[in-house]
Amino acid sequence: MAFASFDDFYPFYLGEHANRTSRRLHVIGTLLALTQFAGAIILLQPRLLLTGLLLGYGFAWIGHYFFEKNTPATFKHPLYSLRGDLRMARDVLSGRIAW
């Protein structure tokens, strides 16, 4: 499936994250990953980049495989999916999407 823009992709992305537990896991993983990335920069510890990736993807993939029962969009749309993770986390934390 091809998307002309992120705005076209995001509704598809949300449809792939309809399960509340999966959304929660994604938001937790995204926040943990961002924390690890910030720590890597502040503490000059590059290994935290790896743990950030593992935490972010680990939580998300558990959500997909055990709760959504679908394949992560990351495999076909990696940049849009990353942007979707960040936007969904923002939307959940701001109350636009149910936690």
N, C-alpha and C positions, 0 to 999 in steps of 0.2 A: 504494500500500500504506500503510495507516494503522497506527500503533503507539501503544499506550496509554501507554507509558512508555519511558524510555531503556533499561531492562533488557530490554524486548521488542525494542528496536531493535538493541542491541549484537550479538547473534548474527547478525542480517542483515548488519550492518556488517562483521563479521569474515569472513563469507562473500564479501563483495564485495572483500576484501583477502586472498584465499587465496594469491596469488602472492608468494613470498618477496621478490623484487626490488621489487615494488610496496610491500610493507610497509616495506622498508628505505628506499625513497624517501620514503614518508610520514613515517617517524620522523625522517629527516634534515631534511625540509622543516619539520616541526613544531618541531624543536629550533632550526633557523635562524630561523624566524619568532619564536619566543619570545625568542631572543637579540636580534633586531632590535627587538622591542617593548620589552624591558628597556632597550636602548640608547636608544630614543626617549625614555623616561621619564628615565633617568639623565642623558643628555646634552642633554635638552630639544631634540631634533631630530625634529620631526614627520614629516619625509620618511622616516625609518626605519620608520615604520608602513607606508608604502606598499611599501617594499622587503621588509618582513616578509611582507606579504600576497602579493606576487609570488613570493617564495621558497617560502612554504608551499604555496600553490596550484600553483605551477609544478612542483615536485617531485611533488606528489600527482597532478596531471593527467597528467604523463608516465607515472607508474605505471599509471594507469587506461587510458589510450589505447594504450600500447605493450605493456604486460605483462598487465594484467587483461582488456583488450578489453571494457570495460564503461563505463557512464556514471557519473561520480561521484555519490554519494548527496547531495552538497552541494546539487545542483540542486533536489531535492525535499524534503530534510530538513536544512536548513542548520545549525540549532542542535544537533540530535542528531549530525550529522556532525562538527561542531567538537568536541563532547564526546567523540565516538568517536575522533577523532584524538588527543586528549590522553590518553584512557584506553589506547588501543592503544600509544602511545609509552611510557606507564608500564608496561604489561604486557610489552612487548618489553624495556625496560631492566631490569625486575625478573626477567626470565627466565621469566615465565608463558607467553609466546608466543615461538616460535622466531625468532631474528634471521636 
